[in-house]
Amino acid sequence: MLPPLPATAPISAETRLTYVLRHFGQAYAAVPAVSIGYRDAQIQVTEAAGQFFSQTNPYPPEPVWREWLGQQIPFFFSPAADQPLLELLPDGRAHIHADLISAAFYLLSGWQEYFSDERDHHGRFPFTASVQHRYGFVAVPVVNYYFDILKTAVEHVTGQHCQPRQWAADAPFAAFITHDIDNLHSAWKAPAKAALKRRDVVGFGRQLWQHFTQSDAWDNLALVRQTVAEYGAKSTFFFLPNHLPTNSTPNADYRLTTELKTQIQALAAAGDEIQLHGSIGTSGHGLRLKREQHLLPITASGLRFHYLIWEPRLTPILLDSLRFTYDTTLGFAEHFGFRHSYCHPFHPFDFTQSRATDFLEIPLNVMDATLYHPNYLQLAPDEILPALQPMFGEIERFGGVCTVLWHNENFDPANLHNGPQQFHIIMDYLRSRKTAFVNGREICCRL
Ligand SMILES: [Zn+2]
């Protein structure tokens, strides 16, 4: 099932440097001209990756932990910590005694999942197989810390201040509020099933009667948009144009009828963003993905895959070939945080062509289902915000984007675990921190 590893050329130090410095340049408003490299540079980085990037091992040697900005940070490819991490030399040069170029490349490019053979039953790279899980740093955007070290070196060498890129109205960070639309008609099923199970014929009959005579509680797109709009935010909806299950895993419980298409167009006309929710199997199948892209009544240039299914050996190439502008699938379903240890949008690495992808990845940070699900976390309602706050704080510290996925079905007041109340708590918090609410298109335009 796992696609074989294509034969790829070793990733040279120069390729790694170009890829990482491109992202460093995008993280700040203007980086003054300065040479950064392994040799003869104003900012000299100690090269310590050895042969790692000419082999196919998914995991580097254990990181060395060092402190930066008061936080313990893992440094992969770092020589022993017997020298200062950053040495600011009096002659206008600087020395970084850790190979943070290689470490940033390793994390941002998605190296671990590309070379790992581990996939779960949905074909996803499992959180438990990640270095973020192994070393416990999933909620720390380690690459942003690496860039802060580089920035400090640049400021020393040039005497100029490096401003982080600004969001609208000088907001300290941005929030991207998204909804995957998997179900519009199934709110009645769980209570009906529960009634049957307890042999409550009257209760079962009531559910059936309501189902056939009233609109479903999950047929709530107007409610979702209204709830989000009350925070001054715009929703981004991902619609799933496939109602047939794939390998007995459900896709949409709805069809793209004329009536629904009219509703989708009305949402777009009201200023919401409409994008594609690629059905199961499409992350590895260009033709099917393209067909789904054209089934929506609005041209979709952004997407997220259903079940967050992503095959690192195939999907990035597909997205570029179909000219998607952005994707926002890459978070771990099992845990909130930073799957690529970075809190800004970035370009994943195309290992077959040894270059950054054209499409932009807007990493997914927190999904409703992650917070309360038999296979994921089981946080009590009052544990949710305390659990997420450190991650939100990291995004704010580095002026990143916080991507939230709240399914429309979880705007149903019957959901007391990860439902509308918990959504409000998160939104109230984000608003209190003066975030800029943005949508996917605005994020893409900013870069
Ligand atoms: Zn979905």
Residues whose N, C-alpha, C, O or C-beta is under 5 A from the ligand:
A	BS01	ZN	D180 D182 H306 Y307
